[in-house]
Amino acid sequence: QVQLVESGGGLVQVGESLRLSCTASANIASIHSAAWYRQALGKQREWVALVTSDNTTHYKASVKGRFTISRDNARNTVYLQMNSLNTEDTAVYYCNVLQNGMNYWGQGTQVTVSS
């Protein structure tokens, strides 16, 4: 069982930045992949970014070039650096980890971008 705790959300203005953190209760060095998802009010949860075990990264088209996913195995933490935020980025952001065929989710952290 892996527990995930997200932090770093908040209220920012258009164009500003935030860094989300996701700290795992277990060693993430052996995880298959880690990802960030988000869910805006009234919409379905959508995938945002992924980092694999060999540190290959993938991004949703609308965040590519603005968001950066990374992992720090020594701290058992996955990050999402979000720059040039816009109002469409407003959502609850969730961390996801795939390990040994099991999916684990965090509780989510709210990101609100105000114009």
Beta strands, then each sheet from edge to edge (+ up, - down):
strand 1: 4-7
strand 2: 10-13
strand 3: 18-24
strand 4: 33-39
strand 5: 46-52
strand 6: 57-59
strand 7: 67-72
strand 8: 77-82
strand 9: 91-99
strand 10: 102-105
strand 11: 109-114
sheet 1: 1+ 3- 8+ 7-
sheet 2: 2+ 11+ 9- 4+ 5- 6+
sheet 3: 2+ 11+ 9- 10+
end
